[in-house]
Amino acid sequence: RGITSATSSWPVPSNGYSSCSGVSQVNSGTNCLVTCSRGYTINGPSSSRRGNDGIWSPSSTPNCQGNKLYFTITAGFF
């Protein structure tokens, strides 16, 4: 029987979303994939898997950094 644990221990970055968004608990063996919003680039792991021991691997959380060129170009159109 697998371990069920909170998704909050591998949080979704600002300006991004996760394939595990919308659920508060996942089973061991679950893989969550992060995608950044348009104009943002992922910095860090784009996915993590919940192990049978209840620990995320990798345990580091990603962040979504704004693409300076994207914002500079689009700012001129508004």
Disulfide bonds with the S-S distance in Angstrom:
Cys20-Cys32 1.85
Cys36-Cys64 2.14
